[in-house]
Structures are given as structure tokens and as C-alpha cells.
């Protein structure tokens, strides 16, 4: 019975954390883009704009959901639901940490551990194109239809190098399980260099990682590969005819896909929950030091009452105490085996998510012909060569 109760608790926690992450990824992106472009970003709704996602949710919930005339109503309503469902389903096979004991029950820090978890992710990602394609076709709008068709061609084209980039580390670890993939990356060369797949021999897999990352931008329809929703060409593309929460569902699916693809990259190439250096050299003390330092910094700025904005005089002390409390939790021996792996997994995934936002604020959009030419004449051949060399060296060694 404890096993089933624990599984329900884990499922609820993962759902709440993922949905909250999707909401606040919008805030993070707007803040980072604001700083890149030398502007503050959202900061009027709540302290530093932290309540902006809640404000957006209320706005979208209260807006009228307009269904255009002469659309295929069933498929029109199915498309955003399908996009969100497939985006959220992928998370079930991602391991966030090692096996731990909770209430006397041994459990994994993840929802489930499939022996073919990586194939499951590839299958779900290949189905994700249907939500966009169906939405574009069912809208009875030529611009939406063109956006859906371009999206289908783009996602199918970039799935090939994505799958080939994933296959290279699979040859090294010889497993399709995400948990076994992470376990195969434990340990350190020379006592300090992590045995992550991006450093793995034969043939350093950083090339596979870069191919995977480039293809992931196209799979998630992000700049510079956001042709399906190129505003200057297709009037917002496949979701032109969507409004209210149906419009928001497509964007929630996009941000859920970004989080999932970063979780996959962390597990396949960056060692999952394993720390950057061994625990005997103090890696377990990184989370409390960072969180404690952030808390003390916030309290210091709060003490400079005359130099801060009105909101900061109240928000900084509260956030400072929260950060110090989190730092204290990482020092509790009973919680360390759970919290420290989660921290390292979240830190690596967070850096990759920041990279997605950073690229959006840096690179311009490709033309559609450039995008497809890049996939078929450069990225696909490079991924094939990378896989052949890796397979040959694995067979020889």
C-alpha cells in the first residue's frame, strides 16, 4: 500500500512542479530577454513581476474562446489538448535522482523506469507533430494550414539527426533505460573529471551533444528554427485561429517540450543527477553555499532600505529567509540523499533552459529554405558520420 501511496504523491509533485515550471519559464524568458535587450522586463505585477504568470493565466481564463465558423470542431479542440498531453507524457520516464528510501519503501526519484525509456521519448516526440498539424488543418485557414505543413516538414526532418545523436551514447552504455544511462556515467577519470557522455571515449560525444541540441531547437520550434509561427510570414502560423486557453495550451506544450528536452539532454550527456566533482571534495556543500549566499545577499540589499524600491523592502527579507531555509535543508543528513541529486539535476537542466532563452535573444530567424537545407545537407550527414565512427570504435575497442 505504501508503494501506491508514494507513487501517487510522486505523480502529484511532478505534475505540480512541471506545470509551475512551464508558467514561470515564460517569466524567466521575458526577464532574460529584457536584460539582454537592456530593459527591465516584467516587474509591475508583484515583486519583480513574479505574479505575472498568474496574471496571464487569469487573463486567458477570462477571455472568450472564439471558435471560427466552418472549422472541424472536434479536431480543432483536439489539437491543443493533444499537444499538451504528449508534451506532459514524456516526463514520466525521466529519472531525477537515484533510488532512495522514503517511509521504509525503496523508490526511484522519478515516476517510472522503463527498459525502453529512450525509445518511449522518441515515439512521443514523433507524435507531437500531430497536435500542430491537426490544429493548422482544422482551423480552415490557409495561413494556419501552411504553418502546420511547414511545422510537419521541419519536425520530421530534424527528428532524424536527433535520433542519430541519441544513438551514439546508446552504443557506449548499451542500454535504452534512462536510469542505466545515468548509472553508466557515474565515476570520475583521474579522480576529478566526470565520466559523462560528452567526455566519453571512443570519439568524444560532445559532437553528439551539439547535434542533439541543435535538433532540439528545431523540434521545439524555437528561434532560430521557429518557422511554424513566423509572424512576419504566416500571421502567427498554425495557431492563428486559436484564442483564450486553447491558444495558451500550445505555448504550454512548447515550454513543457523545452523542459523535457533539457531533462533528456541532462540524462543522456551530462550525467543526470551526478555532481560535477566527487563528494569527498565538497560537491555536497555547493547547494547550501549557493543558497545561503543568495539569502545573505538578499538580506543585505533589504537592509539598504533607502536605496531599494518599495517592493524590495518587503520581498527581499522574505526571499532571503526562504533561501536560508532551503540552504539549511541541504544540511540535514536525512534529506541530503534526496535533495543533493535533485539540485545537480535541476542545475544542469536550468543551464540548458537558459541556453534556449539566450539563443532566442541572440540569433535571427532562418529562412525556410535555409532551415531545410541545413537539416538535410549538413546536420543529417554529420550525425550519420558521427554515429558510424562511434560504432566502429566501440566495435574495435
Buried (B, 14 or more C-beta within 10 A) or exposed (E): EEEEEBBEEBEEEBEEBBEEBBBBBBBBBBBBBBEBEEEEBBBEBBBBBBBBBEBBEEEBEEEEEEBBEEBBEEBBBBBBEBBBBBBBBBBBBBBBBBEEEEEEEEBBBBBBBBEEBBBBBBEBBBEBBBBBBBBBBBBBBEBBBBBBBBBBBBBEBBBBBBBBBBBBBBBBBEBBBBBBBBBBBBEBEEEEEBBBBBBBEBBEBBBBBBBBBBBBBBBBBBBBBBBBBBEEBBBBBBBBBBBBBBBBBBBBBBBBBBBBBBBBBBBBBBBBBBBBBBEEEEBBBBBBEBBBEBBBEBBEBBEEEEEBEEBBBEBBBEBBBBBBEBBBBBBEEEEBBBBBBBBBBBBBBBEBBBBBBBBBBEEEBBEBEEBBEBBEEEBBEBBEEBBEBBBEBBEEE
